[in-house]
Amino acid sequence: MQSPTPAGRPGRPRSTEADTAILAATRQALVELGWSKLTLGDVATRAGVAKTTLYRRWAGKNELVVDAVAELFDELELPDRGSLAADIEGVVLQFAAILARPEAKSGLMAVVAEATRDDALRERIRASIVGRQKRLVLEGRTRAQCRGELPPEPDPTESARTEDLIFDMVAGAVVHRTLVSGKPADAGWVERFVAVLLHGISGAEAED
């Protein structure tokens, strides 16, 4: 992953090793200290870098935590399991497993809460987490179209809207299930969810 570089700041090239250490230290601090006690000074100490190194890369704690959480979601991959339903089940199970991690759970909920009163932070969440992971929807639709499971979409604008809606439905359902309801998104739940997603309520019931 390449962390966002603040625009217009001259200096030495970014160190990938330092970025990796800082983001890992941020996640560790989230688990051990919690959001309220996490400081950039503590992160710098854990990462073995100067505090000024953090400030050259991130404006503050909010932005740093977003990027640390975003790196976890960059681990998501769309598996090729032979069918659209099975592919979606695979990636949803991965997503749920990431959300179950203490650092992802505490970090995501904290920055979302802060974003309710910070438009710039909300935009960073959209760009760093939401925007980057929408690639999975496009990849899944394209693969399903190549298999003949879905028809091609002739209208690019409508296609983009559909992809946005699919992402919202999947992400919203899994986040609500795991972080709001506090229930497991296990294989049984995921299978039922994907059936409803692909066939609608009446179609999913008809298959049971």
C-alpha positions as CSV (number, residue, x, y, z in Angstrom):
1,M,0.0,0.0,0.0
2,Q,1.2,3.5,-0.7
3,S,0.1,6.0,2.0
4,P,-1.3,9.3,0.8
5,T,1.4,12.0,0.5
6,P,0.5,15.5,1.6
7,A,0.4,17.8,-1.4
8,G,3.0,20.5,-1.8
9,R,5.4,19.3,0.8
10,P,9.0,19.2,-0.5
11,G,11.6,17.0,1.1
12,R,13.1,13.6,1.0
13,P,11.3,10.7,-0.7
14,R,8.8,8.8,1.5
15,S,10.2,5.7,3.2
16,T,7.9,2.7,2.6
17,E,9.5,0.9,5.6
18,A,8.8,3.8,7.9
19,D,5.2,4.0,6.6
20,T,4.7,0.3,7.3
21,A,6.1,0.6,10.8
22,I,4.0,3.6,11.6
23,L,0.7,2.1,10.4
24,A,1.4,-1.2,12.3
25,A,2.3,0.8,15.4
26,T,-0.9,2.7,15.1
27,R,-3.0,-0.4,15.0
28,Q,-1.1,-1.9,18.0
29,A,-1.7,1.3,20.0
30,L,-5.4,1.2,19.1
31,V,-5.7,-2.2,20.6
32,E,-3.6,-1.5,23.7
33,L,-4.6,2.1,24.5
34,G,-7.9,2.7,22.7
35,W,-8.8,5.7,20.6
36,S,-8.9,8.3,23.4
37,K,-5.4,7.5,24.7
38,L,-3.6,7.0,21.4
39,T,-1.2,9.8,20.7
40,L,1.2,10.5,17.8
41,G,4.0,10.5,20.2
42,D,3.3,7.0,21.4
43,V,3.0,5.8,17.8
44,A,6.3,7.4,16.9
45,T,8.0,5.6,19.9
46,R,6.5,2.2,18.9
47,A,7.5,2.7,15.3
48,G,11.0,3.8,16.1
49,V,10.7,7.1,14.2
50,A,10.8,10.8,15.2
51,K,7.5,12.4,15.9
52,T,8.2,15.0,13.2
53,T,8.2,12.1,10.7
54,L,4.5,11.4,11.5
55,Y,3.6,15.1,11.1
56,R,5.3,15.2,7.7
57,R,3.0,12.4,6.6
58,W,-0.3,12.9,8.5
59,A,-2.0,16.1,9.7
60,G,-3.2,14.4,12.9
61,K,-4.5,11.3,14.6
62,N,-7.7,11.0,12.6
63,E,-6.0,10.8,9.3
64,L,-3.3,8.4,10.6
65,V,-5.9,6.0,12.0
66,V,-7.9,6.0,8.7
67,D,-4.8,5.0,6.8
68,A,-3.9,2.4,9.3
69,V,-7.3,0.8,9.1
70,A,-7.4,1.2,5.3
71,E,-4.2,-0.9,5.0
72,L,-6.1,-3.8,6.6
73,F,-8.9,-3.6,4.0
74,D,-6.3,-3.6,1.3
75,E,-5.8,-7.3,2.2
76,L,-9.2,-8.1,0.7
77,E,-9.1,-10.2,-2.5
78,L,-11.9,-11.6,-4.6
79,P,-11.4,-15.3,-4.8
80,D,-12.2,-17.3,-7.9
81,R,-14.5,-20.0,-6.5
82,G,-16.3,-20.9,-9.8
83,S,-19.5,-18.9,-9.4
84,L,-20.6,-15.3,-8.6
85,A,-22.4,-16.5,-5.4
86,A,-19.3,-18.4,-4.2
87,D,-17.0,-15.5,-5.0
88,I,-19.1,-13.0,-3.1
89,E,-19.3,-15.4,-0.1
90,G,-15.5,-15.7,-0.1
91,V,-14.9,-12.0,-0.1
92,V,-17.7,-11.3,2.5
93,L,-16.1,-13.9,4.9
94,Q,-12.8,-12.1,4.5
95,F,-14.4,-8.7,5.2
96,A,-16.1,-10.1,8.3
97,A,-12.8,-11.6,9.5
98,I,-11.0,-8.2,9.2
99,L,-13.8,-6.4,11.0
100,A,-13.5,-8.9,13.8
101,R,-9.9,-7.8,14.5
102,P,-9.8,-5.5,17.5
103,E,-7.7,-2.9,15.7
104,A,-10.1,-2.8,12.7
105,K,-13.2,-2.7,15.0
106,S,-12.0,0.1,17.3
107,G,-10.3,2.1,14.5
108,L,-13.2,2.1,12.1
109,M,-15.8,2.9,14.6
110,A,-13.7,5.7,16.0
111,V,-13.0,7.5,12.7
112,V,-16.6,7.1,11.5
113,A,-17.8,8.7,14.8
114,E,-15.3,11.6,14.3
115,A,-16.3,12.0,10.6
116,T,-19.9,12.9,11.6
117,R,-18.5,16.4,12.4
118,D,-15.5,16.5,10.1
119,D,-16.2,16.6,6.3
120,A,-12.5,16.3,5.4
121,L,-12.2,13.2,7.5
122,R,-15.3,11.7,5.9
123,E,-13.9,12.3,2.4
124,R,-10.6,10.6,3.5
125,I,-12.6,7.6,4.6
126,R,-14.4,7.5,1.3
127,A,-11.1,7.8,-0.7
128,S,-8.9,5.6,1.4
129,I,-11.3,2.8,2.4
130,V,-14.5,2.9,0.3
131,G,-13.1,4.1,-3.0
132,R,-10.2,1.6,-3.0
133,Q,-12.4,-1.4,-2.2
134,K,-15.0,-0.7,-4.8
135,R,-12.5,-2.4,-7.2
136,L,-13.8,-5.7,-5.8
137,V,-17.3,-5.1,-7.1
138,L,-16.1,-4.2,-10.6
139,E,-13.8,-7.2,-10.6
140,G,-16.7,-9.5,-9.5
141,R,-19.1,-8.2,-12.1
142,T,-16.6,-8.4,-14.9
143,R,-15.7,-12.0,-14.0
144,A,-19.4,-13.0,-13.8
145,Q,-20.0,-11.4,-17.2
146,C,-17.2,-13.4,-18.7
147,R,-18.7,-16.5,-17.3
148,G,-22.1,-15.6,-18.7
149,E,-23.7,-15.3,-15.3
150,L,-24.5,-11.6,-15.8
151,P,-25.3,-9.6,-18.9
152,P,-23.0,-6.9,-20.0
153,E,-23.9,-3.4,-18.9
154,P,-24.2,-1.1,-22.0
155,D,-24.5,2.2,-20.0
156,P,-21.2,3.1,-18.1
157,T,-23.0,5.6,-15.9
158,E,-25.7,3.2,-14.9
159,S,-23.0,0.5,-14.4
160,A,-21.2,2.8,-11.9
161,R,-24.4,3.5,-10.0
162,T,-25.1,-0.2,-9.7
163,E,-21.6,-0.9,-8.5
164,D,-22.0,1.8,-5.8
165,L,-25.3,0.3,-4.7
166,I,-23.8,-3.2,-4.5
167,F,-20.9,-2.0,-2.5
168,D,-23.2,-0.1,-0.1
169,M,-25.4,-3.1,0.3
170,V,-22.6,-5.5,1.1
171,A,-20.5,-3.2,3.3
172,G,-23.6,-1.9,5.1
173,A,-24.9,-5.4,5.9
174,V,-21.6,-6.8,7.1
175,V,-20.7,-3.7,9.2
176,H,-24.1,-3.7,10.8
177,R,-24.0,-7.4,11.5
178,T,-20.5,-7.4,13.0
179,L,-20.1,-4.0,14.6
180,V,-23.6,-2.9,15.4
181,S,-25.5,-6.1,16.2
182,G,-22.4,-7.8,17.4
183,K,-23.3,-11.1,15.8
184,P,-21.0,-13.3,13.8
185,A,-21.0,-13.2,10.0
186,D,-20.4,-16.9,9.8
187,A,-20.7,-19.1,6.7
188,G,-24.4,-19.8,7.2
189,W,-25.3,-16.1,7.5
190,V,-23.1,-15.2,4.6
191,E,-24.8,-17.8,2.4
192,R,-28.2,-16.5,3.2
193,F,-27.2,-12.9,2.7
194,V,-25.7,-13.6,-0.7
195,A,-28.8,-15.5,-1.7
196,V,-30.9,-12.4,-0.9
197,L,-28.4,-10.1,-2.6
198,L,-28.5,-12.0,-5.8
199,H,-32.1,-13.2,-6.0
200,G,-34.1,-10.8,-3.8
201,I,-36.3,-11.8,-0.9
202,S,-38.9,-13.9,-2.8
203,G,-36.2,-15.6,-4.9
204,A,-34.1,-16.5,-1.9
205,E,-37.1,-18.0,-0.1
206,A,-38.1,-20.0,-3.2
207,E,-34.6,-21.6,-3.2
208,D,-34.9,-22.8,0.5
